[in-house]
Amino acid sequence: MATEEGIVIKAGGVAPQTAWVKTAQSSACKACSARHSCNADSRSKEREVEAVNLVGAKVGDLIQISIDSGALLKTTFLLYIFPVICMLIGGVAGHKVGVGMGIDPSPMSALIAILCFLGAMFIVRLRAGRMALRMEYRPKITRIIGRADLEKLAPANPDGCGNRIPNSI
């Protein structure tokens, strides 16, 4: 089971039994079926993801989020391996078609390989949408680790710098 730690920033998302969690981006994010629904600044390493709240976590709780390893492997295969296999099969089939038609097999091989790759990406897109709706592919809050220190998350000065400006200037 793949696990990450994060802080609950909002309880109750689309469904009342969910919560929005802020986590640091990791390698597990690349294979997650919910990666497109994460709110993330492309320059930042922090991610916000909606997770199923199994333990009743509240805003400010430091929690552990997890996703089943089997689901992670299935999504990784679908995203990375399946399109490559389809492209290889298309390349071999294109070569055989080119030889059978008596033309140069290289362009035919490339053309059919690209068509097979695009077809695989279409299938991936369809499957990813369905997988994201199933509970087994959604991240879950599995335990509350503790209460986050909210003062560390907010700057001491509303202007954003850490020092207070004295009033007697």
C-alpha positions as CSV (number, residue, x, y, z in Angstrom):
1,M,0.0,0.0,0.0
2,A,1.4,3.4,-1.0
3,T,1.1,6.0,1.8
4,E,1.7,9.7,2.1
5,E,1.3,12.2,4.9
6,G,-0.6,15.4,4.6
7,I,-2.7,18.1,6.3
8,V,-6.5,18.3,5.9
9,I,-7.3,21.8,4.6
10,K,-11.0,21.4,3.9
11,A,-13.5,18.8,5.1
12,G,-16.3,17.7,2.8
13,G,-15.6,18.1,-0.9
14,V,-17.9,16.8,-3.6
15,A,-19.2,14.2,-1.2
16,P,-19.6,14.8,2.6
17,Q,-17.4,11.8,3.4
18,T,-14.4,13.3,1.7
19,A,-11.7,15.9,2.6
20,W,-9.2,17.9,0.7
21,V,-5.6,17.2,1.8
22,K,-2.4,19.1,1.1
23,T,0.6,16.8,0.5
24,A,4.0,17.0,-0.9
25,Q,4.2,15.7,-4.5
26,S,5.9,12.4,-4.8
27,S,6.6,9.8,-7.4
28,A,3.3,8.1,-6.6
29,C,1.5,11.1,-8.0
30,K,2.5,10.1,-11.6
31,A,0.5,6.9,-11.5
32,C,-2.5,8.1,-9.5
33,S,-5.8,8.0,-11.3
34,A,-6.9,11.2,-9.5
35,R,-3.8,13.1,-10.5
36,H,-5.7,15.4,-12.9
37,S,-8.2,16.4,-10.2
38,C,-5.4,17.5,-7.9
39,N,-5.1,21.3,-7.5
40,A,-1.4,22.0,-7.9
41,D,0.7,24.9,-8.9
42,S,3.1,23.6,-11.6
43,R,6.1,25.3,-9.8
44,S,5.2,24.0,-6.4
45,K,5.9,20.5,-5.0
46,E,2.6,20.6,-3.0
47,R,-0.6,18.9,-4.1
48,E,-4.1,19.2,-3.0
49,V,-6.2,16.0,-3.5
50,E,-9.7,15.0,-2.5
51,A,-9.5,11.8,-0.4
52,V,-12.2,9.5,1.1
53,N,-12.3,10.4,4.8
54,L,-12.6,7.0,6.5
55,V,-11.5,8.2,9.9
56,G,-13.4,11.5,10.4
57,A,-10.4,13.8,10.1
58,K,-11.0,17.5,10.6
59,V,-9.4,20.6,9.2
60,G,-5.8,20.9,10.5
61,D,-5.3,17.2,11.2
62,L,-2.0,15.7,10.1
63,I,-3.2,12.5,8.4
64,Q,-2.0,9.5,6.5
65,I,-3.3,9.0,3.0
66,S,-3.0,5.6,1.2
67,I,-3.9,3.9,-2.0
68,D,-3.8,0.2,-2.6
69,S,-0.7,-1.1,-4.3
70,G,-2.7,-3.3,-6.7
71,A,-4.6,-0.3,-7.9
72,L,-1.4,1.7,-8.2
73,L,0.2,-1.1,-10.4
74,K,-2.9,-1.3,-12.6
75,T,-2.9,2.4,-13.3
76,T,0.9,2.4,-13.9
77,F,0.5,-0.4,-16.4
78,L,-2.4,1.3,-18.1
79,L,-0.6,4.6,-18.3
80,Y,2.9,3.6,-19.2
81,I,3.1,0.0,-20.5
82,F,-0.1,-0.6,-22.4
83,P,0.5,2.3,-25.0
84,V,4.1,1.0,-25.6
85,I,2.9,-2.6,-26.2
86,C,0.2,-1.3,-28.6
87,M,2.8,0.7,-30.5
88,L,5.2,-2.2,-30.8
89,I,2.4,-4.5,-32.0
90,G,1.4,-1.8,-34.5
91,G,5.0,-1.5,-35.7
92,V,5.3,-5.2,-36.3
93,A,1.9,-5.4,-38.0
94,G,2.8,-2.4,-40.2
95,H,6.0,-4.1,-41.3
96,K,4.1,-7.2,-42.3
97,V,1.5,-5.2,-44.2
98,G,4.2,-3.2,-46.0
99,V,6.0,-6.4,-47.0
100,G,2.7,-8.0,-48.0
101,M,1.7,-5.0,-50.2
102,G,5.2,-4.9,-51.8
103,I,6.0,-1.4,-50.6
104,D,8.7,-0.1,-48.2
105,P,7.7,-1.5,-44.8
106,S,9.3,1.3,-42.8
107,P,6.8,4.1,-43.4
108,M,3.9,1.6,-43.1
109,S,5.3,0.3,-39.9
110,A,5.7,3.9,-38.5
111,L,2.1,4.9,-39.6
112,I,0.4,1.9,-38.1
113,A,2.5,2.1,-34.9
114,I,1.4,5.7,-34.4
115,L,-2.2,4.8,-35.1
116,C,-2.0,2.0,-32.6
117,F,-0.4,4.4,-30.0
118,L,-3.2,7.0,-30.5
119,G,-5.8,4.2,-30.2
120,A,-4.2,3.1,-26.9
121,M,-4.2,6.6,-25.6
122,F,-7.9,6.9,-26.4
123,I,-8.5,3.6,-24.5
124,V,-6.4,4.9,-21.6
125,R,-8.5,8.1,-21.4
126,L,-11.7,6.1,-21.4
127,R,-10.5,3.7,-18.7
128,A,-9.0,6.4,-16.5
129,G,-12.3,8.3,-16.3
130,R,-14.1,5.1,-15.2
131,M,-11.3,4.1,-12.8
132,A,-11.4,7.5,-11.1
133,L,-15.0,6.9,-10.1
134,R,-14.3,3.5,-8.4
135,M,-13.5,3.6,-4.7
136,E,-10.5,1.2,-5.0
137,Y,-8.7,3.7,-7.2
138,R,-9.3,6.7,-4.9
139,P,-6.9,7.9,-2.2
140,K,-8.2,7.3,1.3
141,I,-7.4,8.9,4.7
142,T,-6.5,5.8,6.8
143,R,-5.4,7.4,10.1
144,I,-5.0,10.6,12.0
145,I,-1.3,11.1,13.0
146,G,-1.8,14.3,15.0
147,R,-2.9,17.9,15.0
148,A,-0.8,20.2,12.8
149,D,0.6,23.3,14.2
150,L,-1.4,25.9,12.3
151,E,0.8,28.8,13.3
152,K,3.7,27.2,11.4
153,L,1.6,27.2,8.3
154,A,0.6,30.9,8.4
155,P,3.1,33.7,8.4
156,A,3.5,35.8,11.6
157,N,2.9,39.0,9.7
158,P,0.0,39.3,7.3
159,D,2.3,41.0,4.8
160,G,4.2,37.7,4.5
161,C,7.5,38.6,6.0
162,G,8.4,36.9,9.3
163,N,9.2,40.1,11.2
164,R,6.8,42.5,12.8
165,I,7.4,46.1,12.1
166,P,7.4,48.3,15.2
167,N,4.8,51.0,15.4
168,S,7.3,53.6,16.7
169,I,9.1,54.4,13.4
